[in-house]
Amino acid sequence: MSYRLQRMPVAAPSVLFCARVLSVILALLTAAVVLALSGKDPVALGGKVLSSTFGSSFGLEDLSLLFSPLLYCGLAVAVGLRIGAWNIGAEGQFNLGAFAATGVALFVPGPAWLLVPLMALAGMAGGALWILIPTLAKAYADVSELITTLLMNFVALLLVYWVATGPWLDPSGMALATTARLSVSVPYVWGIVHWGLPVALMLAIGLAVMFAYTRWGYEVRIGGANPGAAAYAGMPVQRHVIIVMLMSGAIAGLGGMMEVAGTVGRLQGGISNNYGYLGIMVAVLARAAPLGVIATAFFMAVILNGGIVLQSQGLTTHTVLAVTGLILFYAAIADEVARYRLIPTTGKVTPKGAR
């Protein structure tokens, strides 16, 4: 019996999961080989990363502070993907959330118990506002959200740099290119880890339940998989696109609020630290599953924290960027390979009596 390769329309979830795990292993092995060829000991470096990350409360706290924004941005991108929309603008929405929350903290008087929820609402509103134009353009004019959300990032980054170095610059002169320290902050739950992380985890679980067990979640999934069939079945696809994309921006904006009010304590240029772009990788590796985002965001946080350790060993930040790029590269290959199956073929049967 002979076999032939055939590309299947979909791959089994278990096969995809194994393919993703294999892609991560191959990326790490490739990085290890490159480090070995450059004269470094990859085993010793890996041990140093693990011990520095998991061997002390300081390392775990740093890991948690990286884990939280990656969760928000990964969830923001994943939510958009459920309706078939690529939100490449989580970076800008994260910045706008931080900007709006800072405005509340600096210019709205009130007690902390009132200002923190107001800052959260402002952050979500800022993120949703920043994706509003791409959302309406996609919903009503079928304009690609890939370009519009990406371009909005640069405007948001420049806006934050401008206010942090100009109108909102710290008047005390104690810090350069930042606003004054915010008078209120997100409460801590452990060490320097604030409530932003538990809220993100609860948000991921809530989204998973909503997408899996509600009618709205079912319609969103169908609208993302086959918009034509969903519209034919009477589902309000256009309305779902608008709601989901605004929700995506609001989640990223909430992440920005948690970062500025919980981790950094003041608005400054580069506050997003590329979390919005890394959130794309987190969502892709998780296949847009909210619970999967928890695992992939944690893994990405370990890599980023490991990058800090590697810099102390003489390596540059480009090493971490190379590893993350390799993971995405191998994941794309693995997704395609997972669709192929070996199908048995049989010889052509000649009808009886035919010559």
One Martini backbone bead per residue (centre of mass of N, CA, C, O) as a GRO file, in nm:
protein
  355
    1MET     BB    1   0.097   0.036   0.022
    2SER     BB    2   0.037   0.369  -0.046
    3TYR     BB    3   0.128   0.718  -0.003
    4ARG     BB    4  -0.013   1.051   0.060
    5LEU     BB    5  -0.020   1.389   0.068
    6GLN     BB    6  -0.273   1.578   0.256
    7ARG     BB    7  -0.463   1.862   0.278
    8MET     BB    8  -0.638   1.984   0.537
    9PRO     BB    9  -0.871   2.208   0.647
   10VAL     BB   10  -0.809   2.083   0.935
   11ALA     BB   11  -0.684   2.055   1.265
   12ALA     BB   12  -0.626   1.902   1.536
   13PRO     BB   13  -0.586   2.020   1.849
   14SER     BB   14  -0.364   1.818   1.938
   15VAL     BB   15  -0.177   1.870   1.697
   16LEU     BB   16  -0.141   2.174   1.739
   17PHE     BB   17  -0.021   2.160   2.019
   18CYS     BB   18   0.227   1.990   1.945
   19ALA     BB   19   0.332   2.189   1.733
   20ARG     BB   20   0.380   2.426   1.927
   21VAL     BB   21   0.575   2.288   2.117
   22LEU     BB   22   0.783   2.216   1.898
   23SER     BB   23   0.843   2.508   1.807
   24VAL     BB   24   0.964   2.602   2.076
   25ILE     BB   25   1.190   2.394   2.096
   26LEU     BB   26   1.331   2.468   1.827
   27ALA     BB   27   1.391   2.762   1.899
   28LEU     BB   28   1.568   2.701   2.149
   29LEU     BB   29   1.772   2.519   2.000
   30THR     BB   30   1.868   2.728   1.799
   31ALA     BB   31   1.969   2.930   2.010
   32ALA     BB   32   2.172   2.735   2.141
   33VAL     BB   33   2.352   2.692   1.893
   34VAL     BB   34   2.431   2.986   1.850
   35LEU     BB   35   2.560   3.025   2.130
   36ALA     BB   36   2.773   2.802   2.099
   37LEU     BB   37   2.911   2.925   1.840
   38SER     BB   38   2.975   3.202   2.019
   39GLY     BB   39   3.089   3.075   2.313
   40LYS     BB   40   2.847   2.979   2.469
   41ASP     BB   41   2.658   2.847   2.749
   42PRO     BB   42   2.338   2.737   2.732
   43VAL     BB   43   2.302   2.580   2.999
   44ALA     BB   44   2.400   2.800   3.193
   45LEU     BB   45   2.206   3.021   3.098
   46GLY     BB   46   1.945   2.866   3.156
   47GLY     BB   47   1.997   2.830   3.460
   48LYS     BB   48   2.013   3.132   3.524
   49VAL     BB   49   1.728   3.205   3.436
   50LEU     BB   50   1.569   3.012   3.625
   51SER     BB   51   1.692   3.103   3.898
   52SER     BB   52   1.621   3.411   3.868
   53THR     BB   53   1.309   3.367   3.829
   54PHE     BB   54   1.238   3.108   4.052
   55GLY     BB   55   1.454   3.153   4.310
   56SER     BB   56   1.283   3.421   4.381
   57SER     BB   57   1.079   3.678   4.469
   58PHE     BB   58   1.198   3.887   4.278
   59GLY     BB   59   1.163   3.722   4.016
   60LEU     BB   60   0.855   3.675   4.043
   61GLU     BB   61   0.774   3.972   4.041
   62ASP     BB   62   0.890   4.044   3.766
   63LEU     BB   63   0.727   3.834   3.611
   64SER     BB   64   0.445   3.949   3.684
   65LEU     BB   65   0.492   4.236   3.551
   66LEU     BB   66   0.506   4.099   3.263
   67PHE     BB   67   0.249   3.924   3.252
   68SER     BB   68   0.020   4.132   3.264
   69PRO     BB   69   0.047   4.299   2.989
   70LEU     BB   70   0.046   4.044   2.810
   71LEU     BB   71  -0.240   3.964   2.877
   72TYR     BB   72  -0.392   4.209   2.774
   73CYS     BB   73  -0.278   4.212   2.482
   74GLY     BB   74  -0.349   3.920   2.410
   75LEU     BB   75  -0.656   3.949   2.456
   76ALA     BB   76  -0.707   4.175   2.255
   77VAL     BB   77  -0.623   4.014   2.003
   78ALA     BB   78  -0.798   3.759   2.048
   79VAL     BB   79  -1.075   3.891   2.033
   80GLY     BB   80  -1.051   3.987   1.741
   81LEU     BB   81  -1.003   3.700   1.614
   82ARG     BB   82  -1.295   3.585   1.667
   83ILE     BB   83  -1.396   3.795   1.415
   84GLY     BB   84  -1.141   3.836   1.211
   85ALA     BB   85  -0.960   4.058   1.363
   86TRP     BB   86  -0.663   4.257   1.329
   87ASN     BB   87  -0.509   4.386   1.616
   88ILE     BB   88  -0.226   4.600   1.579
   89GLY     BB   89  -0.312   4.841   1.811
   90ALA     BB   90  -0.237   4.775   2.115
   91GLU     BB   91  -0.013   4.978   2.159
   92GLY     BB   92  -0.188   5.236   2.135
   93GLN     BB   93  -0.411   5.156   2.341
   94PHE     BB   94  -0.224   5.134   2.581
   95ASN     BB   95  -0.132   5.432   2.575
   96LEU     BB   96  -0.418   5.560   2.597
   97GLY     BB   97  -0.486   5.436   2.869
   98ALA     BB   98  -0.254   5.574   3.020
   99PHE     BB   99  -0.330   5.863   2.948
  100ALA     BB  100  -0.619   5.874   3.066
  101ALA     BB  101  -0.545   5.789   3.356
  102THR     BB  102  -0.352   6.023   3.411
  103GLY     BB  103  -0.557   6.253   3.380
  104VAL     BB  104  -0.721   6.173   3.625
  105ALA     BB  105  -0.492   6.178   3.844
  106LEU     BB  106  -0.402   6.487   3.790
  107PHE     BB  107  -0.719   6.642   3.756
  108VAL     BB  108  -0.880   6.456   3.966
  109PRO     BB  109  -1.035   6.478   4.250
  110GLY     BB  110  -0.987   6.233   4.513
  111PRO     BB  111  -1.015   5.933   4.623
  112ALA     BB  112  -0.883   5.625   4.565
  113TRP     BB  113  -1.153   5.454   4.556
  114LEU     BB  114  -1.245   5.638   4.305
  115LEU     BB  115  -1.003   5.679   4.102
  116VAL     BB  116  -0.935   5.392   4.011
  117PRO     BB  117  -1.201   5.329   3.859
  118LEU     BB  118  -1.182   5.581   3.676
  119MET     BB  119  -0.916   5.498   3.542
  120ALA     BB  120  -1.022   5.236   3.421
  121LEU     BB  121  -1.243   5.366   3.247
  122ALA     BB  122  -1.052   5.556   3.094
  123GLY     BB  123  -0.873   5.338   2.972
  124MET     BB  124  -1.097   5.191   2.812
  125ALA     BB  125  -1.191   5.440   2.654
  126GLY     BB  126  -0.921   5.500   2.515
  127GLY     BB  127  -0.892   5.229   2.364
  128ALA     BB  128  -1.167   5.242   2.215
  129LEU     BB  129  -1.118   5.513   2.071
  130TRP     BB  130  -0.854   5.414   1.909
  131ILE     BB  131  -1.049   5.189   1.747
  132LEU     BB  132  -1.293   5.327   1.611
  133ILE     BB  133  -1.209   5.396   1.322
  134PRO     BB  134  -1.127   5.108   1.229
  135THR     BB  135  -1.404   4.987   1.292
  136LEU     BB  136  -1.584   5.157   1.100
  137ALA     BB  137  -1.419   5.096   0.844
  138LYS     BB  138  -1.474   4.789   0.850
  139ALA     BB  139  -1.790   4.777   0.885
  140TYR     BB  140  -1.866   5.005   0.636
  141ALA     BB  141  -1.587   4.978   0.420
  142ASP     BB  142  -1.378   4.740   0.429
  143VAL     BB  143  -1.129   4.820   0.593
  144SER     BB  144  -0.826   4.743   0.682
  145GLU     BB  145  -0.712   4.690   1.011
  146LEU     BB  146  -0.409   4.656   0.978
  147ILE     BB  147  -0.341   4.953   0.897
  148THR     BB  148  -0.501   5.137   1.092
  149THR     BB  149  -0.396   5.024   1.365
  150LEU     BB  150  -0.097   5.065   1.309
  151LEU     BB  151  -0.096   5.378   1.260
  152MET     BB  152  -0.212   5.457   1.544
  153ASN     BB  153   0.041   5.398   1.711
  154PHE     BB  154   0.218   5.648   1.638
  155VAL     BB  155   0.031   5.861   1.752
  156ALA     BB  156   0.029   5.762   2.045
  157LEU     BB  157   0.331   5.780   2.104
  158LEU     BB  158   0.359   6.087   2.044
  159LEU     BB  159   0.154   6.185   2.252
  160VAL     BB  160   0.298   6.080   2.504
  161TYR     BB  161   0.566   6.226   2.460
  162TRP     BB  162   0.449   6.513   2.460
  163VAL     BB  163   0.314   6.524   2.748
  164ALA     BB  164   0.573   6.419   2.909
  165THR     BB  165   0.756   6.682   2.783
  166GLY     BB  166   0.528   6.904   2.836
  167PRO     BB  167   0.237   6.967   2.974
  168TRP     BB  168   0.305   6.704   3.194
  169LEU     BB  169   0.553   6.782   3.320
  170ASP     BB  170   0.741   6.768   3.582
  171PRO     BB  171   0.757   7.049   3.790
  172SER     BB  172   0.999   6.963   3.991
  173GLY     BB  173   1.249   6.824   3.821
  174MET     BB  174   1.305   6.512   3.913
  175ALA     BB  175   1.207   6.440   3.615
  176LEU     BB  176   1.251   6.320   3.289
  177ALA     BB  177   1.008   6.272   3.056
  178THR     BB  178   0.779   6.306   3.285
  179THR     BB  179   0.555   6.283   3.502
  180ALA     BB  180   0.419   6.295   3.776
  181ARG     BB  181   0.348   6.131   4.037
  182LEU     BB  182   0.100   5.948   4.125
  183SER     BB  183  -0.138   5.968   4.387
  184VAL     BB  184  -0.233   5.693   4.273
  185SER     BB  185  -0.287   5.330   4.310
  186VAL     BB  186  -0.265   5.009   4.267
  187PRO     BB  187  -0.306   4.763   4.458
  188TYR     BB  188  -0.149   4.527   4.643
  189VAL     BB  189  -0.087   4.157   4.681
  190TRP     BB  190   0.242   4.116   4.625
  191GLY     BB  191   0.453   4.314   4.694
  192ILE     BB  192   0.476   4.457   4.363
  193VAL     BB  193   0.209   4.315   4.309
  194HIS     BB  194  -0.079   4.386   4.153
  195TRP     BB  195  -0.421   4.376   4.050
  196GLY     BB  196  -0.373   4.336   3.745
  197LEU     BB  197  -0.334   4.026   3.738
  198PRO     BB  198  -0.601   3.910   3.855
  199VAL     BB  199  -0.781   4.060   3.653
  200ALA     BB  200  -0.667   3.923   3.397
  201LEU     BB  201  -0.740   3.634   3.477
  202MET     BB  202  -1.047   3.682   3.507
  203LEU     BB  203  -1.086   3.783   3.218
  204ALA     BB  204  -1.002   3.524   3.072
  205ILE     BB  205  -1.218   3.342   3.197
  206GLY     BB  206  -1.466   3.508   3.112
  207LEU     BB  207  -1.416   3.491   2.805
  208ALA     BB  208  -1.421   3.185   2.780
  209VAL     BB  209  -1.713   3.152   2.875
  210MET     BB  210  -1.852   3.343   2.673
  211PHE     BB  211  -1.753   3.199   2.406
  212ALA     BB  212  -1.862   2.899   2.494
  213TYR     BB  213  -2.175   2.968   2.656
  214THR     BB  214  -2.284   3.179   2.451
  215ARG     BB  215  -2.455   3.317   2.198
  216TRP     BB  216  -2.263   3.544   2.133
  217GLY     BB  217  -2.008   3.369   2.111
  218TYR     BB  218  -2.114   3.194   1.880
  219GLU     BB  219  -2.159   3.424   1.673
  220VAL     BB  220  -1.868   3.518   1.668
  221ARG     BB  221  -1.742   3.258   1.566
  222ILE     BB  222  -1.905   3.241   1.304
  223GLY     BB  223  -1.832   3.525   1.195
  224GLY     BB  224  -1.522   3.455   1.177
  225ALA     BB  225  -1.541   3.195   0.995
  226ASN     BB  226  -1.841   3.290   0.840
  227PRO     BB  227  -1.991   3.569   0.745
  228GLY     BB  228  -2.194   3.478   0.530
  229ALA     BB  229  -2.341   3.258   0.696
  230ALA     BB  230  -2.419   3.440   0.934
  231ALA     BB  231  -2.592   3.641   0.771
  232TYR     BB  232  -2.788   3.425   0.653
  233ALA     BB  233  -2.877   3.342   0.962
  234GLY     BB  234  -2.917   3.644   1.107
  235MET     BB  235  -2.655   3.761   1.198
  236PRO     BB  236  -2.496   4.049   1.347
  237VAL     BB  237  -2.199   4.105   1.226
  238GLN     BB  238  -2.146   4.409   1.234
  239ARG     BB  239  -2.204   4.445   1.536
  240HIS     BB  240  -1.991   4.244   1.636
  241VAL     BB  241  -1.745   4.387   1.526
  242ILE     BB  242  -1.775   4.643   1.694
  243ILE     BB  243  -1.778   4.520   1.978
  244VAL     BB  244  -1.513   4.354   1.966
  245MET     BB  245  -1.315   4.585   1.894
  246LEU     BB  246  -1.380   4.763   2.138
  247MET     BB  247  -1.302   4.549   2.344
  248SER     BB  248  -1.011   4.522   2.259
  249GLY     BB  249  -0.928   4.818   2.322
  250ALA     BB  250  -1.015   4.817   2.623
  251ILE     BB  251  -0.816   4.603   2.722
  252ALA     BB  252  -0.559   4.753   2.646
  253GLY     BB  253  -0.625   5.009   2.812
  254LEU     BB  254  -0.630   4.866   3.086
  255GLY     BB  255  -0.333   4.785   3.075
  256GLY     BB  256  -0.225   5.077   3.077
  257MET     BB  257  -0.340   5.156   3.350
  258MET     BB  258  -0.192   4.937   3.519
  259GLU     BB  259   0.093   5.030   3.445
  260VAL     BB  260   0.082   5.334   3.544
  261ALA     BB  261  -0.070   5.266   3.840
  262GLY     BB  262   0.119   5.002   3.928
  263THR     BB  263   0.425   5.007   3.809
  264VAL     BB  264   0.534   5.305   3.735
  265GLY     BB  265   0.356   5.588   3.835
  266ARG     BB  266   0.405   5.715   3.540
  267LEU     BB  267   0.422   5.904   3.255
  268GLN     BB  268   0.593   5.768   2.960
  269GLY     BB  269   0.791   5.704   2.726
  270GLY     BB  270   0.758   5.367   2.650
  271ILE     BB  271   0.549   5.217   2.844
  272SER     BB  272   0.480   4.958   2.665
  273ASN     BB  273   0.736   4.786   2.573
  274ASN     BB  274   0.595   4.619   2.328
  275TYR     BB  275   0.333   4.466   2.425
  276GLY     BB  276   0.146   4.488   2.177
  277TYR     BB  277   0.323   4.317   1.985
  278LEU     BB  278   0.354   4.066   2.171
  279GLY     BB  279   0.046   4.006   2.179
  280ILE     BB  280   0.033   3.879   1.900
  281MET     BB  281   0.200   3.630   1.969
  282VAL     BB  282   0.029   3.530   2.200
  283ALA     BB  283  -0.236   3.489   2.035
  284VAL     BB  284  -0.125   3.301   1.815
  285LEU     BB  285  -0.020   3.073   2.003
  286ALA     BB  286  -0.326   3.050   2.132
  287ARG     BB  287  -0.548   3.069   1.912
  288ALA     BB  288  -0.747   3.284   2.060
  289ALA     BB  289  -0.739   3.164   2.350
  290PRO     BB  290  -0.781   3.279   2.659
  291LEU     BB  291  -0.641   3.044   2.815
  292GLY     BB  292  -0.393   3.033   2.627
  293VAL     BB  293  -0.285   3.317   2.697
  294ILE     BB  294  -0.180   3.253   2.974
  295ALA     BB  295   0.048   3.060   2.883
  296THR     BB  296   0.191   3.244   2.666
  297ALA     BB  297   0.241   3.489   2.849
  298PHE     BB  298   0.417   3.343   3.051
  299PHE     BB  299   0.633   3.251   2.853
  300MET     BB  300   0.708   3.538   2.755
  301ALA     BB  301   0.792   3.643   3.034
  302VAL     BB  302   1.030   3.451   3.067
  303ILE     BB  303   1.188   3.555   2.824
  304LEU     BB  304   1.211   3.852   2.912
  305ASN     BB  305   1.346   3.794   3.184
  306GLY     BB  306   1.582   3.643   3.054
  307GLY     BB  307   1.693   3.890   2.900
  308ILE     BB  308   1.789   4.040   3.150
  309VAL     BB  309   1.992   3.824   3.234
  310LEU     BB  310   2.158   3.816   2.967
  311GLN     BB  311   2.262   4.108   2.986
  312SER     BB  312   2.439   4.040   3.243
  313GLN     BB  313   2.611   3.830   3.035
  314GLY     BB  314   2.655   4.015   2.751
  315LEU     BB  315   2.390   4.038   2.616
  316THR     BB  316   2.143   4.133   2.402
  317THR     BB  317   1.821   4.218   2.308
  318HIS     BB  318   1.835   4.067   2.032
  319THR     BB  319   1.810   3.782   2.143
  320VAL     BB  320   1.512   3.794   2.223
  321LEU     BB  321   1.403   3.874   1.946
  322ALA     BB  322   1.505   3.618   1.804
  323VAL     BB  323   1.343   3.412   1.969
  324THR     BB  324   1.059   3.521   1.910
  325GLY     BB  325   1.085   3.496   1.602
  326LEU     BB  326   1.132   3.188   1.596
  327ILE     BB  327   0.868   3.102   1.722
  328LEU     BB  328   0.683   3.222   1.502
  329PHE     BB  329   0.810   3.078   1.263
  330TYR     BB  330   0.764   2.782   1.362
  331ALA     BB  331   0.458   2.810   1.408
  332ALA     BB  332   0.380   2.857   1.112
  333ILE     BB  333   0.490   2.588   1.013
  334ALA     BB  334   0.333   2.399   1.206
  335ASP     BB  335   0.046   2.476   1.112
  336GLU     BB  336   0.086   2.364   0.824
  337VAL     BB  337   0.185   2.073   0.884
  338ALA     BB  338  -0.071   1.984   1.058
  339ARG     BB  339  -0.261   1.953   0.787
  340TYR     BB  340  -0.109   1.698   0.720
  341ARG     BB  341  -0.162   1.374   0.560
  342LEU     BB  342  -0.148   1.029   0.544
  343ILE     BB  343  -0.276   0.871   0.253
  344PRO     BB  344  -0.405   0.601   0.138
  345THR     BB  345  -0.340   0.416  -0.160
  346THR     BB  346  -0.485   0.275  -0.449
  347GLY     BB  347  -0.510   0.097  -0.705
  348LYS     BB  348  -0.631   0.068  -1.010
  349VAL     BB  349  -0.929  -0.073  -1.112
  350THR     BB  350  -0.999  -0.311  -1.348
  351PRO     BB  351  -1.239  -0.398  -1.530
  352LYS     BB  352  -1.407  -0.659  -1.621
  353GLY     BB  353  -1.304  -0.716  -1.962
  354ALA     BB  354  -1.093  -0.516  -1.990
  355ARG     BB  355  -0.806  -0.377  -2.193
   0.00000   0.00000   0.00000
